[in-house]
Amino acid sequence: MADRRMLSKSIMDTDNFIEMPSTARLLYVDLVLRADDDGFISPRKVMKVTGASEDDLRILIAKKYLIPFNTGSCNYPLEIS
Protein backbone atom coordinates (compact mmCIF):
# COMPACT_ATOMS: atom_id res chain seq x y z
CA MET A 1 0.00 0.00 0.00
CA ALA A 2 1.25 3.43 -0.90
CA ASP A 3 2.38 5.72 1.89
CA ARG A 4 1.32 8.94 0.16
CA ARG A 5 -1.76 10.17 -1.66
CA MET A 6 -2.60 13.22 -3.71
CA LEU A 7 -5.87 15.09 -3.28
CA SER A 8 -7.29 17.01 -6.19
CA LYS A 9 -8.03 20.69 -5.75
CA SER A 10 -10.51 20.34 -8.60
CA ILE A 11 -12.61 18.25 -6.21
CA MET A 12 -11.89 20.01 -2.94
CA ASP A 13 -12.31 23.56 -4.25
CA THR A 14 -15.85 23.02 -5.54
CA ASP A 15 -18.80 24.68 -3.84
CA ASN A 16 -20.34 21.24 -3.46
CA PHE A 17 -17.38 20.05 -1.35
CA ILE A 18 -16.89 23.27 0.60
CA GLU A 19 -20.57 23.44 1.60
CA MET A 20 -20.43 20.04 3.30
CA PRO A 21 -19.96 19.95 7.09
CA SER A 22 -16.32 20.00 8.15
CA THR A 23 -16.71 16.53 9.68
CA ALA A 24 -17.77 15.09 6.30
CA ARG A 25 -14.83 16.81 4.58
CA LEU A 26 -12.42 15.46 7.19
CA LEU A 27 -13.87 11.99 6.74
CA TYR A 28 -13.34 12.22 2.97
CA VAL A 29 -9.71 13.29 3.35
CA ASP A 30 -8.99 10.56 5.88
CA LEU A 31 -10.69 7.91 3.73
CA VAL A 32 -8.64 8.91 0.69
CA LEU A 33 -5.41 8.83 2.69
CA ARG A 34 -6.11 5.40 4.16
CA ALA A 35 -7.55 3.71 1.04
CA ASP A 36 -5.70 0.89 -0.68
CA ASP A 37 -4.04 1.36 -4.07
CA ASP A 38 -7.33 0.76 -5.86
CA GLY A 39 -9.20 3.34 -3.77
CA PHE A 40 -11.09 0.86 -1.56
CA ILE A 41 -11.58 1.46 2.15
CA SER A 42 -13.74 0.22 5.00
CA PRO A 43 -15.03 3.47 6.53
CA ARG A 44 -15.98 2.31 10.06
CA LYS A 45 -12.51 2.51 11.64
CA VAL A 46 -11.83 5.86 10.01
CA MET A 47 -15.16 7.16 11.26
CA LYS A 48 -14.16 6.29 14.83
CA VAL A 49 -10.75 7.95 14.45
CA THR A 50 -12.19 11.17 13.00
CA GLY A 51 -15.33 11.30 15.11
CA ALA A 52 -17.46 11.29 11.96
CA SER A 53 -21.09 10.26 12.11
CA GLU A 54 -23.30 8.07 9.93
CA ASP A 55 -24.72 11.31 8.52
CA ASP A 56 -21.25 12.35 7.33
CA LEU A 57 -20.88 9.03 5.52
CA ARG A 58 -24.38 9.38 4.02
CA ILE A 59 -23.53 12.88 2.78
CA LEU A 60 -20.40 11.64 1.01
CA ILE A 61 -22.35 8.83 -0.63
CA ALA A 62 -25.28 11.08 -1.62
CA LYS A 63 -22.93 13.64 -3.18
CA LYS A 64 -21.09 10.81 -5.00
CA TYR A 65 -17.76 11.34 -3.25
CA LEU A 66 -17.92 7.67 -2.23
CA ILE A 67 -19.31 4.59 -3.94
CA PRO A 68 -20.67 2.08 -1.39
CA PHE A 69 -20.55 -1.71 -1.81
CA ASN A 70 -22.61 -4.45 -0.14
CA THR A 71 -19.48 -5.65 1.65
CA GLY A 72 -19.38 -2.48 3.76
CA SER A 73 -16.37 -1.10 1.91
CA CYS A 74 -16.38 2.03 -0.22
CA ASN A 75 -14.43 3.34 -3.17
CA TYR A 76 -13.72 6.93 -3.98
CA PRO A 77 -13.96 7.97 -7.65
CA LEU A 78 -11.09 9.93 -9.14
CA GLU A 79 -13.50 12.39 -10.74
CA ILE A 80 -16.79 13.67 -9.40
CA SER A 81 -19.46 14.46 -11.98
C-alpha angles and dihedrals in degrees: 000000000000118000095212136047135189122224119207119236087203087069100035097045095056121110088235091061097039093051093058118098113273090244091059091048091049090049090052093050093047092047092051092048094049099041121113122251091277093052097255122140139163102230101202098083092044090050090056092048094049097037090238120160134224087257090059090053091047090051092053091049094045092050090047096243087125133034111212125214130200089247091068093252125115136207127210117221118229091226129035116212 
